[in-house]
Amino acid sequence: MNLKNHLIFTLYTIYGILLKVMASKGKVRGISGQYPLVQNVTVTEGGTANLTCRVEYNDNTSLQWSNPAQQTLFFGDKKALRDNRIELVRASWSELTISISDVSLSDEGMYTCSLFTMPVRTAKAYLTVLGVPEKPEIDGLTKPALEGDQITLTCITQGSKPAADLRWFRNEKEVKGAKEVNASGKTFTVRSSLNLRVDRNDDGVAYTCRVDHVALTQTTQQATEVLEVHYPPRVEIIHSLAIPQEGQYLKLECVSKGNPSPDPVMWTKDGGELPDLDRMIVEGRELTFTSLNKTDNGTYRCEATNHLGTSQAEYVLYVYEAPTTLPPSTTPPLHPIPPDPTALLGTHASDPTVTGNRDPNALGQHGTDHALIGGVVAVVVFVTLCLIIVLGRYLARHKGTYLTNEAKGADDAPDADTAIINAEGNHAHAEEKKEYFI
């Protein structure tokens, strides 16, 4: 009997131990799954932030969201703070999600999700609010600026968080500016300066200040100013003919660039007024000759003026005679005349206005050159012929000579046989007959 009771007691003890072990394992598993999980959130000022808290295992324990001031926003599905911007998105035993609309910089901070177990377990998520920079403004531009002025353009933007970056562009090309950042509460004020020494090439150029910021993903914040630069005029004369000839039509155009525009321009000839207004027509910036003649030769000046200065340019006009056409010849020339290469050189070789002071008789100088070359060639040919003649005579004088048998006694003999016989004798006083071979 005692043995039986002892056995039963032992079995109950083992069973109780097994129950405790199983209960402790289940409790540990529940505790390990009852930790809230959250994530940090970044939102642009004015946007909507969603805060989510989840648990893997929950034994009907409530979840709660609190703001950085430890004010309860939602306890389960119950709203605790009267703020119309805060709404419930989803509430269950495993998740509590809320939304905050129209987020401001004051909403930034650490938010807490609490799981009310014993003890209470919490998780923290940081809400980051990005401050959107305001549209930039450009200061320091004076209109109009004068050529040679030193100006400083300053671009300013406020309200950025973190501090924005400012970039300068001259038309479409980026240029470097000097950046300055100042904190103002939770936001930053950013300035960028650009120093310029303006000239006529800056007239009409657009300078743009552009804001770069992480909050500006879909929109661009920038400001643009167009420079207006005043400068004195510069003048250039463009002519329609390279070689003006009698009877031709000639147009001179006075091209002047200045701001303000130098209108009108003034034409003069040789320092005085234009002499023949019937053939010289002035229309705006153009001077037109309807029919050129020799009396039009001279120096023509175009002058342009604005309130910053005066500029002038000159054109030296020399009118050549019109070419005459000869009747065709029926007799071909003994020696073909090669074409004048200077006629194919174009206006660069014969244009008297290239330098403005070229000799009007420049075309006749080519004929003088050809005559000089011909004279030199004639002298060379003559000297060569003289050398040939002298050399021939020299060679002829030094050739070998001989006497024929017939010549030795031909003067005193009546026939050839006698001449041969006489030649065998001593005819010392007979005249020698010579034959030369060249």
Disulfide bonds with the S-S distance in Angstrom:
Cys53-Cys113 1.82
Cys155-Cys209 1.88
Cys254-Cys302 1.67
